[in-house]
Amino acid sequence: MQFLLDGYNILFTLQESNASLKLRREQVVEFFQRKFKLCHFTGILVFDGKIRRDEESGRNYQSPLEIRYTPQGESADAYIVHLLERDPCPRQTTVVTNDRGLIAHVRSLGAEIMSPSKLVQRLVRKKTDAFPKELSDSPKNIERLNEIFEKRLKEDF
């Protein structure tokens, strides 16, 4: 499965900040690139507008999440729809957005929809499932191991 992420829709949905747009965008890019790599997901994060020379925003980072900026005058929504129209299997793609117009168009093309908050929950849950906070053993197994230890201790003396 591949994800297509509506960059600014996600940014404005998930972040409330007084920081500059550039900084907020960089934070979103870093978060999703790190999480996609951890979870072995692939996708494209699409932002409206042409990239500026002073802002690479993760384009040089090796990640399963590619960062794309639309050509001048083209919206991220139109770019995502164009990608889906060219996709031979749009049913294997999930578009991450809350934009109602984009959702309607994406559904008509057969792709799945996921809200930004649902994707974040999934990414965070994946990480915690992979790394349990605490390991514990059953009392029965602890008793069994204790008996083995005592037996070997007696054999040594």
Secondary structure, 3 states (H helix, E strand, C coil): CEEEEEHHHHHHHHCCCCCCHHHHHHHHHHHHHHHHHHHCCEEEEEECCCCCCCCCCCCCCCCCEEEEECCCCCCHHHHHHHHHHHCCCHHHEEEECCCHHHHHHHHHCCCEEECHHHHHHHHHHHHHHHCCCCCCCCHHHHHHHHHHHHHHHHHHC
